[in-house]
Amino acid sequence: MLPQKRRNTNVGVGIGALLQLAGLILFNQTSSAAAILGLVLIIMAHRNKSATLAWTST
């Protein structure tokens, strides 16, 4: 794998992991608005990882 693609992959996966962590923290809050925002962040993180992995497999 080219170094630039590897760097982009690592950045994309890192962003996805951070979004998922933030989503889990917010999802465990007592406020329903925070829980919904956390769920949205978890979904965004999953889509980000899927898009990054699909992009690097080509």
C-alpha positions as CSV (number, residue, x, y, z in Angstrom):
1,M,0.0,0.0,0.0
2,L,1.3,3.5,-0.8
3,P,2.3,5.6,2.2
4,Q,-0.2,8.3,1.3
5,K,-3.1,5.8,1.1
6,R,-2.0,4.2,4.4
7,R,-1.9,7.6,6.1
8,N,-5.4,8.5,4.8
9,T,-6.7,5.1,6.0
10,N,-5.2,5.6,9.4
11,V,-6.7,9.1,9.6
12,G,-10.1,7.9,8.5
13,V,-10.2,5.0,10.9
14,G,-9.0,7.2,13.7
15,I,-11.7,9.7,13.1
16,G,-14.3,6.9,13.1
17,A,-13.0,5.6,16.4
18,L,-13.1,9.0,18.0
19,L,-16.7,9.6,16.7
20,Q,-17.7,6.2,18.1
21,L,-16.2,6.9,21.5
22,A,-17.9,10.3,21.7
23,G,-21.1,8.7,20.6
24,L,-20.9,6.0,23.3
25,I,-20.2,8.6,26.0
26,L,-23.1,10.8,24.9
27,F,-25.4,7.7,24.5
28,N,-24.8,6.9,28.2
29,Q,-26.0,10.4,29.3
30,T,-29.3,10.8,31.0
31,S,-30.5,13.4,28.6
32,S,-32.5,12.0,25.7
33,A,-31.1,14.7,23.4
34,A,-27.6,13.7,24.3
35,A,-28.5,10.0,23.8
36,I,-29.9,10.7,20.3
37,L,-26.8,12.8,19.4
38,G,-24.6,9.9,20.6
39,L,-26.5,7.4,18.5
40,V,-26.1,9.7,15.4
41,L,-22.3,9.9,16.1
42,I,-22.1,6.1,16.4
43,I,-23.9,5.7,13.0
44,M,-21.6,8.3,11.4
45,A,-18.6,6.6,12.8
46,H,-19.7,3.3,11.3
47,R,-20.4,4.8,7.9
48,N,-17.0,6.6,8.0
49,K,-15.2,3.3,8.7
50,S,-17.1,1.5,6.0
51,A,-16.4,4.2,3.4
52,T,-12.7,4.3,4.4
53,L,-12.3,0.5,4.1
54,A,-14.2,0.4,0.8
55,W,-12.0,3.2,-0.5
56,T,-8.8,1.5,0.4
57,S,-9.8,-1.9,-1.0
58,T,-9.9,-0.5,-4.6
